[in-house]
Amino acid sequence: FENEIILKLDHEVEGGRGDEQYMQLLEAILMECAGEHPTIATSVENFVNLVKGLLEKLLDYRGVMTDESKDNRMSCTVNLLNFYKDNNREEMYIRYLYKLRDLHLDCDNYTEAAYTLLLHTWLLKWSDEQCASQVMQTGQQHPQTHRQLKETLYETIIGYFDKGKMWEEAISLCKELAEQYEMEVFDYELLSQNLIQQAKFYENIMKILRPKPDYFAVGYYGQGFPSFLRNKVFIYRGKEYERREDFQMQLMSQFPNAEKMNTTSAPGDAVKSAPGQYIQCFTVQPVLDEHPRLKNKPVPDQIINFYKSNHVQRFHYSRPVRRGTVDPENEFASMWIERTSFVTAYKLPGILRWFEVVHMSQTTISPLENAIETMSTVNEKILMMINQYQGDESLPINPLSMLLNGIVDPAVMGGFAKYEKAFFTEEYIRDHPEDQDKLNRLKDLIAWQIPFLGAGIKIHEKRVSENLRPFHDRMEECFKSLKVKVEKEYGVREMPDFDDRRVGRPRSMLRSYRQMSIISLASMNSDCSTPSKTTSESFDLELAPPRTPRAEPEEPISPGSTLPEVKLRRSKKRTKRSSVVFADEKSAAESDLKRLSRKHEFMSDTNLSEHAAVPPKASVLSQMSFASQSMPTIPALTLSVAGMPGLDGASTSPRLSQTFLHLSDGDKKTLKRKKVNQFFKTMLASKSPEEGKQLSDALSTDL
């Protein structure tokens, strides 16, 4: 009954019937009937709440269908998606999935379209079971198996991720497909194509520039907004090179009657309860989540930059505030930071370009903590830029020039001299004894900046043009003076030579120094406050000792060994592809068992059958896909030798001609005699003397 009601309401409301008054009337009638039957009152009340929730979302969806704003249509579609998912209505769930996918494709949101379609694949299994009608793709006419439909969807999703430059996600799906091709259907042709595609995606990650998207916090305040936006805050993911001004202009065009708020602080109840529309928009910074597989490892910029802007769920907005007496000559001493943290319902990017904020919190950063964060960020920026210039000689020198000169020339930005005046005085140390550890950390960061700057100036010297040579000379003089001062005050920090080479190419600074592992000093293992790492942990400059190659000991093979396969494998290396590999029955059985155990393990991992028994050995070939064109065949020559009948060249598989070199008749006989002799010698070693003599006589007679 519930299924029929839900399906009927969906079609009727989408067709233009029903309104809010109808929803209220239906609720009143059903609740009145429930009161007359106390035994079913609870069940009826639950049913009424279900129908009312559906009608609210359907009416919102119908209200925005004629709206020019596709964002609102997407939001209402997702609300219906979540409703049908929570109530286990797969057919309706999939129906709205494809509506959302089509909306994303109309807006060229390929990444979001991929994540949307990925939800359909989660309902499918890697099995040859026929798809039920409710999980079939919308518009699909002919029946398909779960495996066929899931593979088709994966190929489409990989194409969307490729267009959206989300190659890391595409690689993840490629690996899952490759495992199926290698372990389940044994289609090596598709496997080879898949691996080629993966290789291209890895190459794209390292060679193609991907601009970081900006993220914007948007608040919709006032009773004039629809219920799915009213008094809520969302984090939006901007498009490539989209500025806040452009995003805000496009946002205001959707609500021409809305008023733009110029403050970034949360409004009061008066604004939230007002009848109008008020929009608040400002830029927020994504917070890098900890990735265990990347932690404390030298990760190149191209890889870590992806995780700094993707798979993010926490965002910060920092606003400077003044407290206490303000020193006009040194603003850093009184500059506090009020930091607001936002947590979204889901990670971005996802099935939408925005998600609702479900948690907000505020913390305050002291001036000293702010100085530590700033110095950490500057040091990281120097190293990352040097790494970029080491890897690409075509980059213009201007950005590096501006960065280095802004730090070493006191006339430009003042460097860290203002930190010294604000925090390294006897008065501050006396008034804030609890900050001693933080002061030591700031001093250490200042000391480490010198070798970083020195490395950058060396690169600048090699790349600078003759026109800018005087500029470079002045910058180098400023650096020398700065170096003498800092090393005298805070000690000397030394870094190994950058000319270390590996496999014929120079190592980047990020690879060479562990303090620049993947996580930013200002974001790793921290929420809203200053990083909790100690300086020695953050700037660990000890290089790992070089690995010395170890020679693997070669295990001796006894003369009586019954494993001619091992001997012939060595012979195969010498004669390229002109030898035959012999496999005894025991090794073949072990190979089958290993393959079956891996298959059973994979089936359990993917929940194909939680209590499935391991299939018998005889059914392995019957389970293989007959559509595969790369199923291996065993050469007839191998079978005849292993079975000890005479060798018959006519029975040799045609594939054997691709394996062996072309030999003359005399060479073929010689090779054949050697192989047979070798085989029987191994058998002689395992026989008693009398049996061995009889077998030897029979062999000499045959030959």
N, C-alpha and C positions, 0 to 999 in steps of 0.2 A: 504493500500500500504506500509506504513512504517513497519507494522508488518511482511509482507512478505519479504521485503528487509532485515530487521534485522535478521530474521530467516534464510534466504538463505545465507547471508554473514557469519553468525556464522558457519553453516555447511560447507561452501566452504573453508573458511580459516582454520578451524580445519582439513579439509581433505587435506590440503597442497597447496591449490591454493591461488593465490594472493600474493603480496609483497608490499613494500613501493612505488615502481614505479607505481604499479597498483592504489594505493591509490591516488597518486598525479595526475595520468591521469584521474581518475574518477572525482576528484574534479574540474579539469580544464574543462572537458567536460560539467559537470552540471552547472558550473558557467557561461560558455559561453552561454548555452541555457537560463539561467536566464536573461542574459543581453538582449536577444531578446524579452523577454516578461516582460516588467516592472511591469505589474499588479500583477504578482506572484513572482517577484524577491525576496521579503522578505521571503516568505514561502520557496522558493527553497534554499535560503541561509541558513535558519535554518535547513532544511533537510540535506544539505551538511555538516554542522558542526556536526550534529548528526551522520551521517554515517562515517565521518572522525574520530571522537572520538572513535567510536566503532572499526573501523579498526585498529587504533593505539593500543588499548588494546588487540584485538584479535591477532595481529602480535606479541606483547610482550608475550602473553600467549603461542602461538605456539612456539616461540623461546626458551622458557624455559621448554617445555614439555619433551625434550630429555636431559635436564640438570640433573645432579645428585643431584643438590641442590633442595630439596623439599621446602626450605624456599622461594626461588624465585618463584616456582610454586604456592605456597600459596599466595604470594603477588599479582601475576597477576590474580589469581582467585578472590581475594577480589576486585581488581579493576573492574573486569567484574561484580561482584555482585553489587557493588555500581552503576555502569552504568545502569544495568537493573532495579535496584530499583528506581533510579531517573526518569527513563522513563516508570515506571509502566508496566514492562514486567514480570508478575508473573511467568509464566511457565519457562522462561529462568532463572529467578532469583532462583527458587527452584532447577532447574537442576544443577546450579553451587554451590548451597548450599551443595548438597550431594557430589559433587566432593571435596569440601573443607573438609567436614566431613571425607571422606575416607582418604584423605591425613593426617589428624590429627591422625586417628586411626593407620595408618601405622607407625607413629612416637611415639605412646603411649601418645599422647597429649589428655588425656581424658577430662580434664577441657575445653580445647579449642573446642573439638568436641561437648561437651555439649552446650556451648554457641552458636556454629554454628547451631545446631539442634533447639535450642530455637527460632531462628529467624523464622523457619517454623511455630512454634506454634502461633506466633503473627499474622499470617494470618488466624487463625482458631477461631471459636467462640464456646462457650459452648451451643450448640443447636443441635437439631436432624435434622437439614437441611442437605440434601445430598451434599457432596463435589463436587465442579466443577472440571473438568478435570485438569485445570491449577494449582489447589492447592493440588492435590493428591500427595502422596508420590511417588518418583521415583521408577518405577518397580511395583507399586501396581496394581493388576489386578481387584479385585472385588470392587464394589463401597462401600464407607463408609460414615457415617455421620460425621459432624464436631466434635461432642463429642467423637465418637469412635476413630477417628484419633488423636485427641488432647490428649486423655487419653493414647493411645499407645505411642505417642511420649514422654509424660511426664515420663512414666515408664522407657523408654530407657534413657532419659536425667538424671533421678535420678540415674540410674546405673552408668552412666559416671561420674557424680559428686562424687559418692561414691568412685569410683576407683581413682579419682583425689584428694581425701581427702578434697573436698569442701562441707562439710556437712551442712554448713549454707545455701548454695544455694539449696541443696537437700531438706532441711527442708522447705524452702519457697515454693517449688513446692508441697511438701507433704501436706502442709496446704491448698493450693488451691484445690488439689484433695479431701482432707477430707471435705472441705466445699461442694463440689459437691455431695459426697456420703451421707452427712448428710442432706443437704437442698434441693437437686434436685432429685436424683435418689433413695434416701432412702435405700441404700445398706449398712446395718450395718456390714455385714461380711467383705466387702472390707474396710469399715471405721476402723474396729478393726485391720485389718492387716496394714493399713496405720499408725495408731497410734503406733503400735508396732515398725514399721520401724522408725518413728520419734524418739521414745524413744531411739532406738539404736544409731541414729545419735547424739543425745544430749550426750549420754554416750561417744561416740567416741571423741567428742569435748573436754570433760573434762579429758579423760584418755589416749588418744593416742597422742604421740609426733609428732608434725608437724614442720619440720625444715623450717626456713624462707628462701625463695628464694632470691638470690641476683639480683639486676637490673643493667644493663649495658647500657651506652650510646655509640652508634656506629655511626660514621660519614663516609659517602662515598663521597669522594671528587675526582674531576677529570672527564674529558670527556670520560674516558674509561669505565665508568659504564653505564648500561642500563638506560633508561629515568626514570624508576620508583624508581631508587636508586640515581641517579646522584645529587651530592651536597645537599644531604638530611641527616638529623640526625634522628635516631630512638632510642627508649628505648626498650631494650630486657628484658624479664623476664627469668632468669636462671632456670634450673631444680634443683631438690633436690641435695644439697651438690656440686653443680657445681661451681668451682672456676673461677676467671677471667682468669687465665692462660689457663685453659682447654677450656673455651669458646672462647678465642681469637685464640687459635690454630685451633679449628674447623672452626672458621670464616675465617681464612687465607687460610685454605685448599680449600675453595670454590672459592677463587680468588688467585690462585698461583702467578700471575704476579703483585699483588698489593704490595705496599710498606707500612709498618707499621709506623705510626707517633708516636713519643715519647713524644709529647707535648699534653697537655689537653686544650690549648687555641684554639679558632676558627682560622682556617687558613685564609690567605688573598686571594685576587682575583687571584693571580698568580697560586696558587695551584688549585683553582676551575676551572680555564680555561686551565690547563695543559692537555695534551693528555693521560696521564697515569692514574693509579688508586692509591689512597691514602686512607688508612683506619685508623680511630682513634677510640680507645676503652678504656673506663675507667668505674669504678664502681660509681654508683650514689645511693643516699639514698631516699627511698620513704617517702613522707610527709603524715602523717595521716590526713585524712579529718575529719571534724567535723560531728559527728553523734548525732543529737538532742536527740534521745532516750537513749543514753549512757552518755550524758554530766552530769558531777557533780554527778555521781553515782559510788558506789564501785563495779567495775567490775573485776572479776578474770583474771589472766594473760592469761589463756587458751582462753578466749573470746576476749580480747582486742588485743592479738598478731595477731589474724587473720586479723583484720582491719588495723593493722600497715603494712601489706604486701599485702593486697588485696583491691580491689575497690579503687586503687590509680591512680591518674592522674597527680600529681605534684611530681617532684623529684629535689633534691638538689645535687650540687657538690661543696664542700668547698676546697679552695686552700689557704694555708698560704702564706702571702707576708710580706716582711719587709719594714718598713717605718721609716724615721728619724734615729737617732743614735741608734745603736744596743748595748745593754748592754750584754757583754759576760757572766756575772754572773746571769743574769735574762732575759731570752729570752721572757718571757710573756709580759713585758712592751712594747715591740715593735712588737708583733705578731698581725698583722691584718689578717682578713679572707676575701678573695674575693669569694663570693658565687654566683654561677650560678644556676638559676632555670629553669627547663624544664617543659612544659605542653604538654601532648600528646593529640592526636585527640580524643582518647577514653580511658576509664579506663581499667587498667590491673588487672587481666587477662581478655581476651575477645576472639573474634573469631580468633585472632592470638596471638602468643607469643611476639609480638612486635607491636608498633604503632609509627607513624611518630610524631615528635615533631613539634607542630604548633606555639609555642611561647617560646621565651627565654628572660631572663632578668638577670641583674647582680646587686648585692648590695655589700656593704662593711661593715663588722662587726668590730667595734673597739676592741682593746685589753680588755677593761673592759667588754664590752658586750660578748665577747668570754669567759671571765672568768665566767660570770654569767651562760651562757649556759653550760659550762663544769661542774660547781658545781651542777646545776640542774640535769644534766644527771647522775652524779655520785650518787647523793642522790636517784634518781629514781632507779638506778641499784642496790643499796644496798637494798632498800625495796623490789624490785622484787625478788632478790635472796633469801632474808629471807623468803618471801612468799613461794617460791619453796621448801625451806628446811623444812618449817613448814608442808607442805602438803605431802612430800615424804621423809620418813626416810631412804630410800635406796640410796639416792643420795650420791656420794663421797664427802668428806669434803674438798678436795684440792681446788676447785674453790673458795669456801667461804674463805678459809685460805689466798689465794693469794690476793683476793680483799681487805679483812680487813687489812692485813699486809701492803699492798701497800699504804694504806691511813694513818694508825696510826704510822707507823715507818718512821721517817724522813730520815733514811739512805737509804730507798728504792726509793721513788719517791719525797720526799720533801713535800708531802701533799699540803696544801694551804699556806704554809709559804711564797712561792714566790709571791703569790697574795698580801700578806700583805706588802712585800717589794716594790712591784710595784705600788700599788694603795692607800695604807693606810698611806702614808707619808704626812707630812705638805706641801711639795713642790707640790705634785700632787693635793691635795685638793685646794691649792691656785691657781694653774694654770687652773684647770678645775672645777669651781664652778657649772657648769651646770650638772655635774655628781653626785651631792650629793644623789639624789634618788637612782641612780644605785649603789652607794657605800653602802648605807643602805641595799639595797636588797642583795648584795653580803655578807655583814656581817650577815644578817639574815639566809641566806643559810648555811653559815659556822656554825652558832649556832645550827641550826636544824640537822646538820650532827652528832652531838654528841649523842643525844638519838638514832639515827638510828644505829650508830656504836655500842652503848651499847647493843641494842637488838641483833645485829648480834653476838657480842662476847658471850652473854649468850647462844645462840644456839650453837656456836662453842665449848663452854666449855662442854656442854652435849654430843656432838658428837665426840670430839677429842679422838684419841687413846692414850694409855700410851706412845707410842714412840714419839708422838708429844706434849706431855705435857709440856716439857721445852719451846718449840716454843710458845705454847699458853700462858704460864706464862709471857714470855718476851713481847708478844703482849699486854697482859692485863696491864702490867706495863707502856708500852708506851701510852696506851689509858688513863690510870689514869692521867698521866702527861699532856696529851693533853686536857683532860676534864677540869682540873683545870685551865689551861691557857685560854681556849676558854670561859668558863663560867665567868672568871674574866673580859675578854675583851669585850665579846659580849652578856653576859647575859645567863640565864638558860632557857632551853626549856624542858618541861616535856611531856611525853606521857603516856596515861593510860596503865594499866596493860594488857598484852597480853593474859591473861588466861580467858578472857571473852568467855563464851561458849554459843552456841545456838543450840538447838535441839541435845544436846549430842555430839557435835563436836566443836573443837576450831575454832574460826574465824581467818581468815588470816589477815595479816597486811593490805593488800590492801582493805579488807572489812572494817577494823576498822578505817581507817584514810582517811578522805576525800581529803587530799592533793594528794593522789594517786588514784584519779578517773581516768577514762579511758584515758584521754588525756595527753600525754607527755608534760612536762613543756616547752620543746623546740620546740614543733610542734603544739600545740593547739592554734587556733585563731591567727596564724601568717603566714606570707607568707615567706619572706626571712630574716626578721630581728629578733631581739631579742623578745621574747614573751612580750606582752603588759600587762600581768596580774601583779598586784601588789603582793608583797610577802604575804600579809595577805590573798589574794584570793587564791594563789597557795598552801599555807600551812595552810589550815583551819583545826585545830585539834579538833574542837568542835564536840563531838559525839551527835548524835540525841538522845533525851530523849527516854527512853523505853516506848513502847506503853502499856497502861493498857487495859486489855480486858474489853469490855463493854457488860453487859448482855442485850440481846435484850428483850424488854418488850413483854410479851405475850398478844395479844389482846383478850379480853373476847368475847365469842360468846353468843349471846342472845339465850334464850330458844326457841324463835320462829323462829330461823334462818332456812332457807331452803337450807342450804349447808351441807348435811350429808357427803359430800365428805371430808370436813375438819375433822369432828369427826372420820370418819373411817380411815383417814390417820394416826391419832394418835394411833388408835387401831391396825393398821397394824404394827407399830413399836413394840408393845407389843407382838403380836402374830406372829412375823416374816412374813412369806408369807402365812398365813392361813386365811386372811380376803379378802373381796371383796371391791373394790373401786367403789363407786357409782358416776356417773356423770350425772348431769341434762342436759337438752337440751340446756339451756342458756350457760353453761360453755363450752359445746362442740362446740357451734357456735362461741364463742369467740376464742377458740383454733384454729379453722379453719381460722378465720379472721387474727389472729396473724401470722399463718404459711404463709398465702397468702401474707400478707404485707411484711414479710421478703423475700419471694421469689421474689416479684415484685421489692423490693429494690435491691436485688442482680442482677436481670436481668438488671436493669438500670445502675448499677455500671459497669457491664461487657459489656455494649453497645449491648446486644442481640437485643433489640428493643427499640429505644429511646423513641417512643411514644406509647409503648404497653399498652393496657388497662389491668386492673386487671382482671384475668379470674374469671368467676362465681364459686361459691362454689361447684356446682354440678360437675364441670369438674376436680376437684382435683385428684380424683382417676384415672381418665382416662389419666391424664398426667404422672402418675407414671410409671416407667419402669417395664414392666412385667418380665424382666430378673432378677429383684431383688428377692432373695430368703428369704429376711428378712422383708418383708412387714408385719406389725403387723395385727393380727386378734383379734377381740373383743370376749371374752368368751361369750357363749350363756347364761350362768347363769346371767351375768351382765345385759344382755338385757331383760331377762324375769323378773327380779326383778324390773328394772327401769320401765318396761311397766306394772307392777302390775298383770300379769297373774300368774297362779300357777307355782311353780318351778318344772322343769322337768329335772331330772338328766340325762335322756337319750340324751337330746339335748345339753348337755355340750360339748364344744369343746375339742378335744383330748389334746390341749395345756394346758387345765386347770389342767390336771393331773400333769403337771410340776410345777404348781403354788401352789396348796393346799396340806396340809399334809394329810396322809391317816388317816381317822377317821372311827370309828365303826358306824353302822346304827343309834344307839341311839344318839351318839354325833352329827351325821349329822343332825338329826331331831331337836335336841336342838339348834344347831348353826343356822339352817334355821329359827327356830321360833324367835330367838333373832334378827336376821337381819330384818325379816319382821316387828316385833314389833317396832324396832327402826325406820324403814322407815315410818310406819304409825303414830308414835308419832310425828314426825316432821310435818306431814301433819295435824294432829289434832290441833297443835298449831296455824296453820294459818287459820283454819276454824272457823265459828261461832259456838256457843255452841250447837245449834240444829243439824247443819250438822255434828259436831264432834261426837255427841251422836249416830247419825244414823251410822256413819262410824265405831264407836267403837263397836256397837252391831253387825254389819255385820262381823267385824273382829273376835269377840269372837265366833260367830257362825261358821265361817270357820275353826277356830283353834280348 
